Amino acid sequence: MRPRRHSPTIALALALLVALLHLAGCESREPAGTSDAGTVTLDTLSADADAAHPADADAGADSAAPLAWGPCDLTKWSGTYPAPGPGVTIECTTVAVPLDHAAPEDGRRVSLMVARQLAAQPTSPRRALFFLAGGPGGSSVETSGTIPLYVAKLAETFDLYYIDQRGTGESGFLGCQSSQNAPRDESEWRACAAEHDAARLVFYGTDSAARDIELVRARLGYAQISLRGGSYGTRLALEYMRLYPARVRAAVLDGVLAADTDILSESIGTFDRGMKLLVDDCRASSSCSALCPDLAADVAKVRADLAANPALIKIGTQQALLGDSDFMSIVQNALYRAALRFRLPRAVCTRARGDGRALDQLLSLLLGQTVSGTVDPAPLADKRGVRRLAGVALEHLARLPLARVPLAPLSPRGPVAVAPGLQQTIFCREWMPLGPGVDALAALQSKQTYGSLGESLLPRVRACDSWSVGQAPAALGKAVVSDVPTLLLSGALDLQTYPEWGDQAAKTLSHAKHVVIPHATHSTISVPCAAQLMTSFLVAGSVQGLDTSCVGAISAPAW
């Protein structure tokens, strides 16, 4: 059981929102075999197929027996993504794979949750598109209600598949029970490590997950598959491309994490990077610079004002105190979302002059509830006993609607979008060896002006010795060399996977095209032009002749 928890800091609460930002009818048939010509045949499910999608009875994951597809159990979903909407039929099953791919004969197995939406008008041979989630630790299956909203045309001719990576979602979620799935400091990360068997965790890396994908592909019977990875999902897609190049028809990497990126060092400075981009963009705009002649100074002024006298605000009907650290977390998280980023200068600079209405509106959008009172002259003594904003933010973020379709009901684990145990395993096993070590990371953190992810990263780095997962094979940290047709997409304002990382990965991909989407932040699939490019590329299976003219037509949001 994964209990729900209210985070004690707004930084953690708002990180959940970033993670959210970290879809038709179909017949009850399953691709079960491939002919000599590479076409996928369909076996009709028997009338008594178990609708609860029981664990795959055959442990080898290479059985020719049909899988038992049935309705997905939404009560087990976290509720952080919309449920499939009307007309979208998503089915689920499980596939058992070896825990240790080097020793499948030892009998130890991992059960993977797999969801599908079969094509409305399938091609011959059938085409499959696998969606790989970010995190690491995010559930791909839970995005099956969201993805088709953006790529409806692909759902017409592609069978869409979503695999919960081992250790995520309903594929053996690796949580942190002792901290209710939200470790905050070094001691809580160490306590989480004690909940898990390190000898088993070593099999929960990106390399094992890539081999899982291959077994699922083989079990489903497709000669080749296409891939769409988002954020960390791009790293998993690259690894599958490295290991099984002949099995990949085409790949879309959206928000690219190159295999050889030192993500820990690079991520320390995200807040400073985001603020520099914002200040420079505002200065270059006549409308923004007229409103905010000195945005950096106004950020400092509001921060100082709230440090001296936190504002008593209302979120819906609840009261909360907005302090300086809360304000800076709001600024940082707004930088991650284009729709909020372009509102930030007005919200900050008018608040610095005593008008809090724009900041109220920004917070309302961020929390999904009406917020008021970010300008509050009442003395601090009158606010004793009121909870800090940190204490109530998660309660509103937990049910924030991301689209005009129903949210899935909350599972017992609550609004937990990412499996912390799986993420920390990859963090320690794969990312730490690429980094400079804790002392160098601490030195980088000390140089930041606005704050740093190091405040949350360094406790995790120090706790890695408790996880005892060793280091991944050196080859895992090498650039992926491949001739698979690949479209790389980056948001020009992405602070989680920088556009330069896309350039870095593309250097060793001989049939690749990297497109940077103007004014976009992390994961560009929600940008119509990017979704159009992805659709055109996957239908064609080649970057040759890809029309990217829509990119030049994207206009900047108004300040």
C-alpha positions in Angstrom: 0.0 0.0 0.0 1.3 3.5 -0.9 -0.2 6.0 1.5 -1.0 9.6 0.6 1.1 12.3 2.0 1.0 16.1 2.2 4.4 17.5 1.5 5.9 19.9 4.1 7.5 22.2 1.5 6.0 24.0 -1.4 9.0 23.1 -3.5 8.1 19.4 -3.2 4.4 20.2 -3.7 5.0 22.2 -6.8 7.5 19.7 -8.1 4.5 17.4 -8.4 2.9 19.9 -10.8 6.1 20.0 -12.8 6.1 16.2 -13.0 2.5 16.2 -14.3 3.7 18.6 -17.0 7.8 15.2 -15.3 -4.9 9.8 -25.4 -11.2 5.8 -30.4 -12.7 2.6 -30.0 -10.8 -0.6 -30.4 -11.6 -4.2 -30.8 -10.7 -6.9 -28.2 -8.0 -8.5 -30.3 -4.3 -9.0 -29.8 -1.3 -9.1 -32.1 0.0 -12.6 -31.3 2.2 -13.7 -34.1 4.2 -12.5 -37.1 4.1 -14.1 -40.5 7.2 -14.6 -42.7 6.3 -11.4 -44.4 6.4 -9.5 -41.1 2.7 -9.0 -40.8 1.1 -9.3 -37.4 -1.8 -11.7 -37.1 -4.6 -11.2 -34.6 -6.0 -13.8 -32.1 -9.5 -13.0 -30.8 -9.8 -13.2 -27.1 -11.9 -15.9 -25.7 -15.2 -14.8 -24.2 -14.1 -15.8 -20.7 -10.8 -13.8 -20.8 -10.1 -12.4 -17.3 -11.1 -8.8 -17.4 -8.9 -8.1 -14.4 -5.8 -8.9 -16.5 -4.2 -11.5 -14.2 -0.4 -11.9 -14.1 0.9 -13.6 -17.1 0.9 -17.2 -16.2 3.8 -18.1 -18.5 7.0 -16.8 -16.8 9.1 -16.8 -20.0 7.5 -13.8 -21.7 8.0 -15.5 -25.0 5.0 -17.7 -24.9 2.8 -17.9 -28.0 -0.3 -18.1 -25.8 -2.6 -15.1 -26.2 -2.5 -12.5 -23.5 -5.6 -11.8 -21.5 -6.6 -8.2 -22.3 -9.3 -6.5 -20.2 -10.4 -3.1 -18.8 -7.7 -1.2 -16.9 -8.3 -0.9 -13.2 -8.4 2.9 -12.8 -8.7 2.5 -9.0 -5.0 1.6 -9.0 -3.9 4.7 -10.8 -2.5 7.7 -8.9 -4.9 10.2 -10.4 -2.3 12.6 -11.6 -3.4 12.3 -15.2 -6.8 12.4 -16.8 -8.6 9.0 -17.3 -9.3 8.0 -20.9 -12.1 10.1 -22.2 -15.2 9.1 -24.1 -14.6 7.1 -27.2 -11.1 6.0 -26.1 -10.8 2.3 -25.3 -7.7 1.4 -23.3 -7.1 -2.3 -22.4 -4.6 -3.7 -20.0 -2.7 -6.9 -19.4 0.5 -8.0 -17.7 3.6 -9.6 -19.1 6.1 -11.5 -16.9 9.8 -10.9 -17.7 12.9 -12.2 -16.0 14.2 -10.2 -13.1 17.8 -10.9 -14.3 17.9 -11.0 -18.1 21.3 -12.8 -17.9 19.8 -15.6 -15.9 16.2 -16.1 -17.0 16.4 -19.8 -15.9 16.5 -18.8 -12.2 12.7 -18.4 -12.2 12.6 -14.9 -10.7 10.1 -12.7 -12.5 8.8 -9.1 -12.7 5.2 -8.5 -13.8 4.9 -5.6 -16.2 1.6 -3.7 -16.6 0.9 -3.0 -20.3 -1.9 -0.9 -21.8 -2.9 -0.6 -25.4 -5.2 1.2 -27.8 -5.6 -0.6 -31.1 -5.6 1.4 -34.3 -9.0 2.3 -35.6 -7.8 1.9 -39.2 -4.8 -0.4 -39.0 -2.2 -0.7 -41.8 -1.0 -4.0 -43.2 1.4 -4.9 -41.6 0.2 -3.4 -38.4 2.3 -0.6 -36.9 3.0 -0.3 -33.2 4.0 2.8 -31.3 5.4 2.4 -27.8 5.2 5.4 -25.4 8.0 5.6 -22.8 7.4 7.7 -19.7 9.7 10.2 -17.9 10.9 10.4 -14.4 12.6 8.1 -14.1 9.8 6.4 -12.2 6.7 7.7 -14.0 3.9 5.5 -15.1 3.4 5.2 -18.9 0.1 3.4 -18.5 -1.4 6.3 -16.7 -0.6 8.6 -19.6 -2.8 6.5 -21.9 -5.7 8.9 -21.3 -3.6 11.9 -22.1 -1.4 11.1 -25.1 -4.2 10.4 -27.6 -5.5 14.0 -27.0 -2.4 15.3 -28.7 -1.8 12.6 -31.4 -5.3 11.5 -32.4 -4.2 11.0 -36.0 -1.6 8.4 -35.0 -4.2 6.5 -33.1 -6.0 5.9 -36.4 -3.2 3.8 -38.0 -0.9 2.9 -35.1 -1.5 0.5 -32.2 -0.5 2.5 -29.2 1.2 0.8 -26.3 2.2 1.9 -22.8 4.5 -0.1 -20.6 4.9 0.6 -16.9 8.7 0.3 -16.6 9.7 -2.2 -13.9 9.5 -0.5 -10.5 6.9 2.1 -11.6 3.1 2.3 -11.6 1.6 -1.2 -11.4 4.9 -2.9 -12.4 6.0 -3.3 -8.8 6.1 0.3 -7.7 9.3 1.0 -5.7 8.1 3.4 -3.1 9.4 4.9 0.2 6.9 3.8 2.8 8.8 5.3 5.7 8.5 8.8 4.2 5.1 8.2 2.5 6.7 8.3 -0.9 8.2 11.8 -0.5 11.8 11.6 1.0 13.0 15.1 1.9 16.5 14.7 3.3 19.4 12.3 3.5 18.1 10.3 6.5 14.8 9.7 4.7 16.5 8.5 1.6 18.6 6.2 3.7 15.5 4.9 5.4 13.9 4.2 2.0 17.0 2.2 1.0 16.5 0.0 4.0 13.0 -0.9 2.7 14.4 -2.6 -0.4 16.7 -5.5 -1.2 19.8 -4.0 -2.9 20.5 -7.4 -4.5 17.3 -7.0 -6.4 17.5 -3.3 -7.1 20.6 -3.8 -9.3 18.2 -5.2 -11.9 16.1 -2.1 -12.0 18.2 0.0 -14.4 17.7 1.5 -17.8 19.4 -1.5 -19.4 17.0 -4.0 -17.8 14.0 -1.9 -18.8 15.2 -1.7 -22.4 15.4 -5.5 -22.5 11.9 -5.7 -21.0 10.6 -3.7 -24.0 12.2 -6.2 -26.4 10.5 -9.1 -24.6 7.1 -7.3 -24.7 7.6 -6.5 -28.5 8.4 -10.2 -29.2 5.4 -11.3 -27.1 3.1 -9.0 -29.0 4.5 -10.2 -32.3 5.6 -7.0 -34.1 8.6 -7.3 -36.3 9.5 -3.6 -35.6 8.1 -0.9 -33.4 8.3 2.9 -33.3 9.1 4.7 -30.1 8.2 8.0 -28.5 10.1 8.8 -25.3 9.5 11.9 -23.2 12.2 13.3 -20.8 13.8 10.2 -19.2 11.8 8.1 -21.6 14.2 9.4 -24.3 17.1 7.9 -22.4 15.2 4.5 -22.3 14.4 4.8 -26.0 18.1 5.5 -26.8 19.1 2.4 -24.9 16.6 0.3 -26.7 18.0 1.7 -30.0 21.5 0.8 -28.9 20.6 -2.8 -28.0 18.0 -3.6 -30.7 18.5 -1.3 -33.7 16.9 -3.6 -36.2 13.7 -3.7 -34.1 13.1 0.1 -34.3 11.3 1.5 -37.3 11.5 5.2 -36.1 12.0 7.1 -32.8 10.8 10.4 -31.4 12.8 11.8 -28.5 11.0 14.7 -26.9 12.9 16.5 -24.2 16.2 14.7 -24.8 18.5 13.1 -22.1 21.6 12.0 -23.9 23.2 8.8 -22.5 26.5 10.7 -21.8 25.0 13.8 -20.1 26.2 14.6 -16.6 22.7 15.4 -15.5 23.5 16.1 -11.9 26.0 18.9 -12.6 23.9 20.3 -15.4 20.8 20.4 -13.3 22.3 22.3 -10.4 22.0 25.6 -12.2 18.5 25.3 -13.7 17.0 28.2 -11.6 19.7 30.6 -12.5 19.5 29.5 -16.2 15.8 30.0 -16.2 16.0 33.5 -14.6 18.7 34.6 -17.0 16.6 33.5 -20.0 13.5 35.3 -18.6 15.4 38.5 -17.7 17.1 38.6 -21.2 13.8 37.9 -23.0 12.0 40.6 -21.0 14.7 43.1 -21.7 14.5 42.3 -25.4 10.7 42.9 -25.5 9.5 46.5 -25.6 6.3 45.6 -23.9 7.9 43.6 -21.1 10.8 46.0 -20.5 8.3 48.9 -20.2 6.4 46.9 -17.5 9.6 45.6 -15.8 12.6 47.8 -16.4 14.6 45.7 -13.8 12.9 42.3 -13.3 15.8 40.9 -11.3 15.6 43.8 -8.8 11.9 43.4 -8.5 12.3 39.7 -7.7 14.7 40.6 -5.0 12.4 43.3 -3.6 9.3 41.0 -3.4 11.5 38.3 -1.8 12.7 40.7 0.9 9.2 42.1 1.5 7.8 38.6 2.1 10.8 37.6 4.3 10.0 40.6 6.5 6.3 40.1 6.5 4.7 37.0 4.9 1.4 37.6 3.3 -1.8 36.1 4.6 -3.5 34.7 1.5 -6.6 32.7 0.8 -6.6 29.5 -1.4 -10.2 28.9 -2.0 -11.6 29.1 1.6 -8.3 28.2 3.3 -5.8 30.6 4.7 -2.0 30.3 4.3 1.1 32.3 4.8 3.1 33.2 1.7 6.8 33.7 2.7 10.0 34.4 0.7 10.9 30.8 0.2 7.4 30.1 -1.0 7.6 33.0 -3.4 10.9 31.8 -4.9 9.4 28.3 -5.4 6.5 29.8 -7.2 8.9 31.8 -9.5 11.0 28.7 -10.1 8.0 26.5 -11.0 6.4 29.1 -13.2 9.6 29.1 -15.2 8.9 25.4 -16.2 5.5 26.2 -17.9 5.3 28.5 -20.9 1.8 29.6 -20.0 2.9 30.8 -16.6 6.4 32.0 -17.5 5.2 34.8 -19.7 2.9 36.0 -16.9 5.7 36.1 -14.4 7.2 39.5 -15.1 3.8 41.3 -14.7 3.1 39.3 -11.5 6.4 40.1 -9.9 6.8 43.7 -11.0 3.3 44.8 -10.1 3.6 43.1 -6.7 6.9 45.0 -6.1 4.8 48.2 -6.6 2.1 47.1 -4.2 -0.4 45.5 -6.6 -0.8 41.8 -6.0 -3.6 41.0 -8.4 -1.4 39.5 -11.2 0.4 37.4 -8.6 -2.9 36.3 -7.2 -3.9 35.2 -10.8 -0.6 33.4 -11.3 -1.0 31.4 -8.1 -4.6 30.6 -8.9 -3.5 29.1 -12.2 -0.7 27.2 -10.5 -2.9 25.7 -7.7 -6.2 25.4 -9.5 -8.0 27.4 -6.9 -8.8 31.1 -6.5 -6.0 32.8 -4.6 -6.1 36.3 -3.1 -4.2 38.5 -0.7 -0.6 38.3 -1.9 -0.3 41.9 -0.9 -1.0 42.0 2.8 0.0 44.9 5.1 -1.2 43.4 8.3 1.6 42.9 10.9 3.1 39.4 11.4 1.8 39.2 14.9 -1.7 39.0 13.6 -0.9 35.9 11.6 0.3 33.5 14.3 -1.0 30.0 14.0 -1.7 30.2 10.3 -0.2 27.4 8.2 2.4 28.2 5.6 1.5 27.9 2.0 3.6 24.7 2.0 1.1 23.0 4.2 -1.9 23.4 1.9 -0.5 23.6 -1.6 -0.4 19.8 -2.2 -4.0 19.5 -1.3 -4.9 21.6 -4.3 -2.3 20.3 -6.7 -3.4 16.7 -6.0 -6.7 17.2 -7.9 -5.7 19.9 -10.4 -7.5 19.1 -13.7 -5.0 18.9 -16.6 -7.7 18.7 -19.3 -11.5 18.8 -19.5 -11.9 15.1 -19.0 -12.4 13.3 -15.7 -9.4 12.5 -13.5 -9.0 8.9 -12.5 -9.8 8.1 -8.9 -6.9 8.4 -6.5 -5.2 5.1 -5.7 -4.0 4.2 -2.1 -0.6 5.7 -3.0 -2.2 9.1 -3.5 -1.0 11.7 -6.0 2.5 10.2 -6.4 3.5 10.6 -10.0 7.0 9.1 -9.7 8.3 6.0 -7.9 11.0 7.4 -5.7 12.8 4.1 -5.1 13.2 3.4 -8.8 14.3 7.0 -9.4 16.9 6.8 -6.7 18.2 3.5 -8.0 18.9 5.0 -11.4 20.1 8.2 -9.8 22.8 6.3 -7.8 23.6 3.5 -10.3 23.7 5.5 -13.6 23.8 9.2 -13.0 26.3 9.4 -10.1 29.1 7.8 -12.0 28.8 10.5 -14.7 29.0 13.3 -12.1 31.9 15.0 -10.4 31.1 13.8 -6.8 29.4 15.4 -3.9 32.0 18.1 -3.1 32.1 19.4 -6.6 28.3 19.5 -6.8 28.2 21.4 -3.5 30.7 23.9 -4.9 28.4 24.4 -7.9 25.4 24.9 -5.7 27.2 27.6 -3.7 27.7 29.7 -6.8 24.0 29.9 -7.7 22.2 33.2 -7.2 18.5 32.2 -7.0 18.7 28.8 -5.4 19.5 25.4 -6.6 18.2 21.9 -7.2 21.3 21.0 -5.3 19.3 21.6 -2.1 17.4 18.4 -2.9 20.0 16.6 -5.0 22.9 16.7 -2.5 21.1 14.7 0.2 20.3 12.1 -2.4 23.9 12.0 -3.5 25.1 11.5 0.0 22.6 8.7 0.6 23.7 6.7 -2.4 26.1 4.6 -0.3 23.0 3.2 1.5 21.5 2.0 -1.7 24.3 -0.4 -2.5 23.4 -0.7 -6.2 27.0 -0.2 -7.4 27.7 1.4 -10.8 26.1 0.6 -14.1 28.3 -0.8 -16.8 30.4 1.9 -18.3 28.9 1.3 -21.7 25.6 2.6 -20.4 27.1 6.1 -20.0 28.4 6.2 -23.6 26.8 8.1 -26.4 24.3 6.0 -28.4 25.5 5.4 -32.0 22.6 4.5 -34.3 21.2 4.9 -37.8 17.6 4.5 -36.7 15.4 7.4 -38.2 15.1 9.7 -35.2 13.3 13.0 -34.6 14.5 14.9 -31.6 12.3 17.7 -30.2 13.4 20.3 -27.6 11.6 23.2 -26.0 13.7 26.3 -26.4 12.9 27.2 -22.8 13.2 23.7 -21.3 14.9 23.8 -17.9 14.7 20.0 -17.3 16.3 18.7 -20.5 18.2 21.5 -22.2 18.1 21.9 -26.0 21.9 21.4 -26.1 21.4 17.8 -24.9 19.4 17.2 -28.0 22.3 18.5 -30.1 24.6 16.2 -28.0 22.5 13.1 -28.7 22.1 13.9 -32.4 25.8 13.9 -33.1 25.9 10.1 -33.1 22.5 9.5 -34.7 23.2 9.4 -38.5 19.6 9.7 -39.6 18.3 12.3 -37.2 16.8 15.7 -37.2 16.7 18.0 -34.1 14.0 20.6 -34.0 13.9 23.2 -31.3 10.3 24.5 -30.6 10.3 28.3 -29.8 8.8 29.5 -26.6 8.2 25.9 -25.4 9.2 24.4 -22.1 9.6 20.7 -21.2 7.9 18.0 -23.3 6.6 19.6 -26.5 3.9 17.1 -27.4 1.2 19.6 -26.2 2.5 22.1 -28.8 0.4 21.6 -32.0 3.4 22.2 -34.3 5.5 19.6 -32.4 2.6 17.1 -32.4 2.2 17.7 -36.1 5.9 17.1 -36.7 5.9 13.9 -34.6 2.8 12.6 -36.5 4.2 13.3 -40.0 7.6 11.8 -39.1 6.2 8.6 -37.6 3.8 8.1 -40.5 6.7 8.5 -43.0 9.3 6.7 -40.9 12.0 9.2 -42.1 13.2 12.7 -41.4 13.8 13.2 -45.2 11.4 15.8 -46.5 9.9 16.6 -43.1 8.1 19.9 -43.4 9.1 22.0 -40.4 7.6 25.3 -41.6 5.2 25.4 -38.7 8.1 26.1 -36.4 8.6 29.5 -37.9 4.9 30.4 -37.5 4.9 29.9 -33.7 4.4 33.3 -32.0 5.6 34.3 -28.6 2.9 34.4 -25.9 1.9 37.9 -24.8 3.6 39.3 -21.7 
